[in-house]
Structures are given as structure tokens and as C-alpha cells.
Amino acid sequence: MKQISLGSVYISAKTKQYVMQVLQTKRLSYGPFSQRFEKKFSQLHDCQYGLICSSGTAALHTILAALKIRHQWKEGDEILVPAITFVATVNVVLQIGLVPILVDVEPHSFTINSELLVDKITKKTRAIIPVHPFGKPAAMKEITEIALQHKLVIIEDCCEALAASVHGKKVGSWGVAGAFSTYSAHLLATGVGGVITTNDGQLNDLMRSLINHGRSTNYISIDDDDVVSSSQLSTLVQSRFRFNHVGFSYRLSEFEAAVGVSQLEALNQILKKRQKNTQFLLAALSDLHNCLQLPQQEKDQASTLLAFPVVLTKQALANRSWQLNNFMLHLESNGIETRQLLPILGQPAYRELKFEQDTLPVAMHCNSAGCYFGIHQALSLADLKYVSNIIHNFFT
């Protein structure tokens, strides 16, 4: 039986070469590869600054913490969040004392429904977090217009949308900052890791401080005091243990950065293979349109699918044998790894939040009818044909 995983890490000769370089230099903390990774990543997303950190969750947490400091947000202020997303999007809002307000999603893209935003805005609303799930960008043009009209901040959750764009503009460059993940199952996989993109220099400095325990940004890298005057050296020495904020230990090592640089250099190859796999499955499963809602390419978008999300149609669900649990168990028992469609509603951790489920019908339906599986670059044509056959077998 074949084993079809959700993701795969791309390890090339360059990856091994760069990691060996790190070992040979004995420089494991923030250094040349970290700086290269930040620069290449920010350029890829048309941003002036890039900040590496320990995870996509850390990236989101750092952005929100920095904005709370900047804007002096109060405990209980509200952040609009889509009702379909990974739990980290909601968790970081809660962890800094703010309130997540769920907004229902679009039925085909699973992105926050921009037409529902205005009704959710109150005097306490401070920001919108559009998520780009599975690499499909949210309706950023419409969201930006609403944010400007209501003086709200946009924080993009791009953890699943590396290099995606909408209306010719890269994700991570629409809002004040964007959060990306380089976790193992993602498009660019460094094992663990995250990246923040921004065009705001002051916010960049604040976030870099927070990632490094709140340390003064006069001294972040051990290279900062290599070539300085005597007067500058005195300032740097004093800055080494000066902490301006209550920060976090969200740093990333040179190992992950080296892996990230090697994968950025091969990114076109990785994305082309994933796109080819996506197109094959769309064609192979097209005859099941009465049973499965397949991913769609939205107008004016360049999506970079992280995985292959499907939703059982109402026609399929009318058959008692074709329920989501049965479908996922059928795939799993045949070696195809699956996940539910990023459910927020019904999570035990959020029981006390009492989300208004009756205002979130699309998310509710996705919870009971949606899941996803892998389309990564390591899958062969034989693997994809196997996935198609297993899915077809379920509906026969």
C-alpha cells in the first residue's frame, strides 16, 4: 500500500552544502544565512523587510504584540478573524489579551467573507486578520477598502501562502505585516520556522526586538560590534543586556536559515511540480463534481496550493455512507494522510468563548464536510493516480 503524506521536505545538494557550511563555521546563531534568508524572502514578497523567527505562530504573536504596544490597544479590544483557519490565528489573539471575533468564510476559497466584515465591526474593533488558507489569497482589495474606511489595521496570516498574489500584489505586502510559516509540511519547509514581512521600518525594529527577548536593536547579532569606533563600541557594550520590552525567545538558527535559502533557490521548481500535481487531480476528479467540491482558481489570483482541500457536496452527504468521517477513514486506511478543514468551531479549548455558530453557516458546513490531503512535489504520477482511484472507489 502506498503512503501519501501531507507534505515533504525538499532536500537538495545545495541544502546539504549550506548546512555543512554552517557546521564548518561553527556559527549557529543569527548570521550570514539568516540575513540572506530574510533578504530573499522579503524580496520575493515585494517587501522592504523580512524577519525570521521560530514559527508562523511566533510571527503572528510578534506582530500582534508589537501593534498592541504601538497603538496602546487595551485588554478586550477585538480582532476580526475568519472562522476557518489554523488554531494559532485565534490563539495569539487570546494570548495577548484581545478578543477574536469570528467572521464566516467564502464557500469555495475558505477565506474571510469581506461582505460580512462591516456587520462585525464595533467600537472595540482594532484589526482584521485575513488568512490565505491552502495558498488561496483572500479578497485583499475589498478588505483593504473596509480597513481604511474604519481605520483598522490589517495583519496577513500568510502561513500557507508562500509567493501567492492577488491583483498582481504579493501576499504579505497588503497589510502592515504578514506572517509566514516554514514548518515541515509547508511549501518551503525548514523543519520549524517563520518569517515576518513588512514595509514599516519602525515596526520592523520593534518586532526584531521582541523576537530577541525585547533587547535593544543596537545589538542583535554578534557581528554588530566587529567594525565600530571606540565611541560606538561603548554604546554597543551597554546595549548587549539592555531590554526595552518584555519580549520572547523566538529566534531561529543558521541551520534552518541555510535550509530556507536552498529552498528559495529551488522555489520555482517546487511550485511548478505542485501546480502540475494540482492540475492532474482537478482533471482526474472532475467527474465527481456532484460529490466533491474541488479547489477553484479565483479571478486575478496566483495561488500556491499548500494542499488539496475538498468538501463533500450536499448531494453526497444525502447518502448516509458518504459522510466526512467515512471518507477520511477510507483515505487513511489506504495510506492517504488527511486533516479536517481547519475547524475552529467546536474546539474544546474555545468552549468558554461561546462563538455565535448561527452566524457562521459556511464554516459549520466545512467542519462537517471538508478535509484536505497532500499534493506536494515528492508525489509521482503513480501516486496521484492512486489517490484518484482510492477516492473514486469510495463513491462506487
C-alpha positions as CSV (number, residue, x, y, z in Angstrom):
1,M,0.0,0.0,0.0
2,K,1.3,3.4,-0.9
3,Q,1.8,6.1,1.7
4,I,0.7,9.6,0.7
5,S,1.8,12.2,3.2
6,L,0.5,15.7,3.6
7,G,3.9,17.3,2.9
8,S,7.5,16.6,2.1
9,V,10.8,18.4,2.8
10,Y,12.8,19.3,-0.4
11,I,16.4,18.4,0.4
12,S,18.9,19.2,-2.5
13,A,22.6,19.1,-2.9
14,K,22.6,22.8,-2.1
15,T,20.7,22.2,1.1
16,K,23.4,19.7,2.3
17,Q,26.2,22.1,1.1
18,Y,24.8,25.1,3.0
19,V,24.2,23.1,6.2
20,M,27.8,21.8,6.1
21,Q,29.0,25.4,5.7
22,V,27.1,26.3,8.9
23,L,28.8,23.4,10.7
24,Q,32.2,24.3,9.4
25,T,32.0,27.9,10.5
26,K,30.6,26.9,13.9
27,R,28.3,29.9,13.6
28,L,24.9,28.6,14.7
29,S,23.2,31.8,15.9
30,Y,21.8,34.6,13.7
31,G,24.4,35.1,10.9
32,P,25.0,35.3,7.2
33,F,22.5,32.6,6.1
34,S,19.8,34.2,8.4
35,Q,20.4,37.6,6.7
36,R,20.3,36.1,3.2
37,F,17.1,34.2,4.0
38,E,15.4,37.4,5.3
39,K,16.5,39.4,2.3
40,K,15.5,36.9,-0.3
41,F,12.2,36.2,1.4
42,S,11.2,39.8,1.7
43,Q,12.2,40.5,-1.9
44,L,10.0,37.5,-3.0
45,H,7.0,39.2,-1.4
46,D,7.8,42.8,-2.5
47,C,8.6,44.0,1.0
48,Q,11.4,46.0,2.3
49,Y,12.0,44.0,5.5
50,G,12.0,40.3,6.5
51,L,12.3,38.9,10.0
52,I,13.0,35.2,10.7
53,C,11.6,33.7,13.8
54,S,10.8,30.3,15.3
55,S,7.4,29.6,13.8
56,G,4.4,31.0,11.9
57,T,2.7,31.2,15.3
58,A,5.6,33.2,16.7
59,A,5.4,35.5,13.7
60,L,1.7,36.2,14.3
61,H,2.3,36.7,18.0
62,T,5.1,39.1,17.5
63,I,3.1,41.2,15.0
64,L,0.1,41.5,17.3
65,A,2.3,42.2,20.4
66,A,4.2,45.0,18.5
67,L,0.9,46.5,17.3
68,K,-0.6,46.4,20.8
69,I,2.4,48.3,22.0
70,R,2.4,50.8,19.2
71,H,-1.4,51.6,19.3
72,Q,-1.8,51.0,23.0
73,W,-4.6,48.5,22.5
74,K,-6.5,47.6,25.6
75,E,-7.5,44.2,27.1
76,G,-10.8,43.3,25.5
77,D,-10.2,45.0,22.2
78,E,-11.4,43.0,19.2
79,I,-9.7,41.4,16.2
80,L,-11.7,40.0,13.3
81,V,-10.6,36.5,12.3
82,P,-12.0,34.0,9.8
83,A,-13.9,31.0,11.2
84,I,-11.8,28.7,9.1
85,T,-8.1,28.8,10.0
86,F,-5.5,27.0,12.0
87,V,-5.9,27.5,15.7
88,A,-2.8,29.6,16.0
89,T,-4.6,32.6,14.4
90,V,-7.1,32.6,17.3
91,N,-4.7,31.6,20.0
92,V,-2.3,34.5,19.5
93,V,-5.2,36.9,19.8
94,L,-6.2,35.4,23.1
95,Q,-2.7,35.2,24.4
96,I,-2.2,38.9,24.3
97,G,-5.5,39.7,25.9
98,L,-7.5,40.6,22.9
99,V,-10.9,39.1,21.7
100,P,-11.2,37.1,18.5
101,I,-14.4,37.8,16.6
102,L,-15.2,35.1,14.1
103,V,-16.4,36.0,10.6
104,D,-17.8,33.4,8.2
105,V,-15.8,32.4,5.1
106,E,-16.3,32.2,1.4
107,P,-17.6,28.7,0.4
108,H,-15.0,28.0,-2.3
109,S,-11.9,29.8,-1.1
110,F,-12.5,29.4,2.7
111,T,-11.2,33.0,3.1
112,I,-12.8,35.6,5.2
113,N,-16.0,36.9,3.6
114,S,-15.4,40.6,3.1
115,E,-19.1,41.3,2.7
116,L,-19.7,40.2,6.3
117,L,-16.9,42.3,7.8
118,V,-18.8,45.6,8.3
119,D,-21.5,44.0,10.4
120,K,-18.9,42.6,12.8
121,I,-17.1,45.9,13.4
122,T,-17.7,47.6,16.7
123,K,-16.2,50.4,18.7
124,K,-13.7,47.9,20.1
125,T,-12.5,46.5,16.7
126,R,-8.8,47.2,16.1
127,A,-7.7,44.9,13.3
128,I,-8.6,42.3,10.7
129,I,-6.5,39.2,10.2
130,P,-7.2,37.9,6.7
131,V,-5.9,34.3,6.3
132,H,-4.9,32.9,3.0
133,P,-5.7,29.2,3.6
134,F,-4.1,26.5,1.5
135,G,-2.3,29.2,-0.6
136,K,-5.5,30.9,-1.8
137,P,-5.4,34.7,-1.2
138,A,-8.3,36.5,0.5
139,A,-10.1,39.3,-1.2
140,M,-7.5,41.8,-0.2
141,K,-8.7,44.8,-2.3
142,E,-12.1,44.7,-0.7
143,I,-10.7,44.1,2.8
144,T,-8.2,47.0,2.4
145,E,-11.0,49.4,1.5
146,I,-13.0,48.4,4.5
147,A,-10.0,48.7,6.8
148,L,-9.2,52.2,5.5
149,Q,-12.8,53.3,5.9
150,H,-13.0,52.1,9.5
151,K,-9.3,52.9,10.4
152,L,-8.4,49.2,11.1
153,V,-5.0,47.5,10.9
154,I,-4.6,44.6,8.5
155,I,-2.4,41.7,9.7
156,E,-2.0,39.0,7.0
157,D,-1.8,35.4,8.0
158,C,0.2,34.0,5.1
159,C,1.4,30.9,6.8
160,E,0.0,28.7,4.0
161,A,0.5,31.1,1.1
162,L,4.2,31.5,0.2
163,A,4.6,33.6,-3.0
164,A,0.9,33.8,-3.7
165,S,-0.6,37.1,-5.1
166,V,-3.9,38.8,-5.7
167,H,-4.4,41.6,-8.2
168,G,-0.7,41.4,-9.0
169,K,0.3,42.2,-5.4
170,K,2.1,39.6,-3.2
171,V,0.5,38.4,0.0
172,G,2.4,39.7,2.9
173,S,2.6,43.2,1.4
174,W,-1.0,44.3,1.6
175,G,-1.2,44.8,5.4
176,V,1.1,46.4,7.9
177,A,2.8,43.0,8.2
178,G,2.5,39.4,7.1
179,A,3.2,36.2,8.9
180,F,4.6,33.1,7.1
181,S,5.4,29.6,8.3
182,T,8.2,27.3,7.1
183,Y,7.0,24.3,9.1
184,S,7.8,20.8,7.7
185,A,4.6,20.3,5.8
186,H,4.6,23.7,4.1
187,L,5.7,24.9,0.7
188,L,9.1,26.0,1.9
189,A,10.0,23.7,4.8
190,T,12.9,24.3,7.2
191,G,11.6,21.9,9.9
192,V,10.5,24.7,12.2
193,G,10.5,28.5,11.4
194,G,8.6,31.5,10.4
195,V,9.1,34.8,8.6
196,I,7.5,38.3,9.1
197,T,7.3,40.7,6.1
198,T,6.7,44.4,6.4
199,N,7.4,47.8,4.8
200,D,7.3,49.6,8.1
201,G,10.8,50.3,9.3
202,Q,9.8,51.3,12.9
203,L,7.6,48.3,13.3
204,N,10.4,46.1,11.9
205,D,12.7,47.3,14.6
206,L,10.2,46.8,17.3
207,M,9.4,43.3,16.1
208,R,13.1,42.4,15.8
209,S,13.5,43.5,19.4
210,L,10.5,41.4,20.6
211,I,11.8,38.3,18.8
212,N,15.1,38.7,20.7
213,H,13.7,39.0,24.3
214,G,13.0,42.7,23.9
215,R,16.7,43.5,23.5
216,S,17.8,46.9,22.2
217,T,18.2,46.7,18.5
218,N,21.6,48.3,18.7
219,Y,22.9,44.8,19.4
220,I,21.1,41.8,17.9
221,S,23.9,39.9,16.2
222,I,27.4,39.1,17.5
223,D,28.7,40.8,14.4
224,D,27.3,44.2,15.4
225,D,30.5,45.2,17.2
226,D,33.0,43.9,14.7
227,V,33.8,47.2,12.9
228,V,32.9,50.1,15.1
229,S,34.6,53.2,16.5
230,S,35.6,53.4,20.2
231,S,32.6,55.6,21.0
232,Q,30.2,53.2,19.2
233,L,31.7,50.2,20.9
234,S,30.9,51.7,24.3
235,T,27.3,52.1,23.2
236,L,27.1,48.6,21.9
237,V,28.6,47.0,25.0
238,Q,26.0,48.8,27.1
239,S,23.3,47.6,24.7
240,R,24.1,43.9,24.9
241,F,22.0,43.4,28.0
242,R,19.6,46.4,27.6
243,F,16.0,45.2,27.2
244,N,13.4,47.8,26.2
245,H,10.4,45.5,26.1
246,V,9.1,42.3,27.6
247,G,9.9,40.1,24.6
248,F,10.1,36.5,23.6
249,S,12.7,33.9,22.7
250,Y,11.5,33.5,19.1
251,R,14.9,33.3,17.3
252,L,15.8,30.9,14.5
253,S,19.2,29.3,14.0
254,E,21.5,29.3,11.0
255,F,20.6,25.7,10.3
256,E,17.0,26.5,9.4
257,A,18.0,29.6,7.6
258,A,20.5,27.7,5.4
259,V,17.8,25.1,4.5
260,G,15.5,28.1,3.7
261,V,18.0,29.7,1.4
262,S,18.5,26.5,-0.5
263,Q,14.8,26.0,-1.0
264,L,14.2,29.6,-2.1
265,E,16.7,29.0,-4.8
266,A,14.7,26.0,-5.9
267,L,11.2,27.5,-5.3
268,N,10.1,27.8,-9.0
269,Q,10.8,24.0,-9.4
270,I,8.9,23.2,-6.2
271,L,5.9,25.4,-7.2
272,K,5.7,24.1,-10.7
273,K,5.6,20.5,-9.6
274,R,2.9,21.3,-7.0
275,Q,0.9,23.1,-9.7
276,K,1.3,20.2,-12.1
277,N,0.0,17.8,-9.4
278,T,-2.9,20.1,-8.7
279,Q,-4.0,20.2,-12.3
280,F,-3.8,16.5,-12.6
281,L,-6.1,15.9,-9.6
282,L,-8.5,18.6,-10.8
283,A,-8.9,16.8,-14.1
284,A,-8.9,13.3,-12.6
285,L,-11.6,14.1,-10.1
286,S,-13.7,16.4,-12.3
287,D,-16.3,13.6,-12.9
288,L,-17.1,13.6,-9.2
289,H,-18.4,17.2,-9.2
290,N,-21.7,16.0,-7.8
291,C,-19.9,14.5,-4.9
292,L,-16.9,16.7,-4.2
293,Q,-16.3,20.5,-4.3
294,L,-12.8,20.8,-5.7
295,P,-10.4,23.8,-5.4
296,Q,-11.1,26.7,-7.8
297,Q,-8.7,29.3,-9.2
298,E,-10.1,32.7,-8.3
299,K,-10.0,35.6,-10.8
300,D,-7.0,37.9,-10.5
301,Q,-5.2,35.5,-8.2
302,A,-2.0,33.4,-8.4
303,S,-2.5,30.8,-5.7
304,T,0.2,28.4,-4.5
305,L,-1.8,25.5,-3.1
306,L,-0.3,24.0,0.1
307,A,-2.6,21.0,0.0
308,F,-5.7,19.8,-1.9
309,P,-8.9,20.8,0.0
310,V,-12.2,19.1,-0.8
311,V,-15.7,19.5,0.5
312,L,-18.4,16.8,0.3
313,T,-21.5,18.2,-1.5
314,K,-25.0,18.2,-0.1
315,Q,-25.8,15.6,-2.7
316,A,-23.1,13.4,-1.4
317,L,-24.0,13.9,2.2
318,A,-27.5,12.8,1.5
319,N,-26.0,9.3,1.3
320,R,-25.5,8.1,4.8
321,S,-22.5,6.1,3.8
322,W,-20.8,9.1,2.3
323,Q,-20.2,11.2,5.4
324,L,-16.9,13.0,6.2
325,N,-15.7,10.6,8.8
326,N,-16.2,7.6,6.5
327,F,-14.5,9.5,3.6
328,M,-11.4,10.4,5.8
329,L,-11.2,6.9,7.2
330,H,-11.4,5.4,3.7
331,L,-8.4,7.6,2.6
332,E,-6.5,6.9,5.8
333,S,-7.0,3.1,5.7
334,N,-5.5,3.3,2.2
335,G,-2.4,5.2,3.2
336,I,-3.6,8.8,2.3
337,E,-3.0,11.2,5.2
338,T,-5.8,13.6,5.8
339,R,-6.8,16.6,8.0
340,Q,-10.1,18.2,8.7
341,L,-10.7,21.6,7.0
342,L,-9.1,23.8,9.8
343,P,-12.0,23.8,12.2
344,I,-12.3,26.5,14.8
345,L,-15.9,25.9,15.9
346,G,-16.3,23.0,18.3
347,Q,-12.7,23.1,19.6
348,P,-12.7,22.2,23.3
349,A,-10.1,24.9,24.0
350,Y,-12.7,27.6,22.9
351,R,-15.7,26.2,24.8
352,E,-15.9,29.2,27.1
353,L,-15.7,31.7,24.2
354,K,-19.2,30.8,23.0
355,F,-18.8,31.7,19.4
356,E,-22.1,32.6,17.6
357,Q,-22.3,29.5,15.4
358,D,-25.6,30.5,13.8
359,T,-23.8,33.4,12.1
360,L,-21.2,31.0,10.6
361,P,-23.1,28.6,8.4
362,V,-20.4,28.1,5.8
363,A,-17.8,27.3,8.5
364,M,-20.2,24.9,10.1
365,H,-20.7,23.1,6.9
366,C,-17.0,22.9,6.2
367,N,-16.5,21.4,9.7
368,S,-18.8,18.6,8.8
369,A,-18.0,18.1,5.2
370,G,-14.4,19.3,4.4
371,C,-10.9,17.8,4.6
372,Y,-7.6,18.0,2.7
373,F,-4.7,15.8,1.6
374,G,-1.2,16.3,0.1
375,I,-0.2,17.4,-3.4
376,H,3.5,18.1,-2.7
377,Q,6.4,18.0,-5.0
378,A,7.6,14.5,-4.0
379,L,4.4,12.8,-5.3
380,S,4.8,10.9,-8.5
381,L,2.3,10.4,-11.3
382,A,1.6,6.9,-10.0
383,D,0.9,8.4,-6.5
384,L,-1.6,10.8,-7.9
385,K,-3.3,8.1,-10.0
386,Y,-3.5,6.1,-6.8
387,V,-5.1,9.0,-4.9
388,S,-7.7,9.4,-7.7
389,N,-8.5,5.7,-7.8
390,I,-9.0,5.5,-4.0
391,I,-11.3,8.5,-4.0
392,H,-13.3,7.1,-6.9
393,N,-13.6,3.8,-5.1
394,F,-15.3,5.5,-2.2
395,F,-18.1,6.8,-4.3
396,T,-18.8,3.5,-6.1
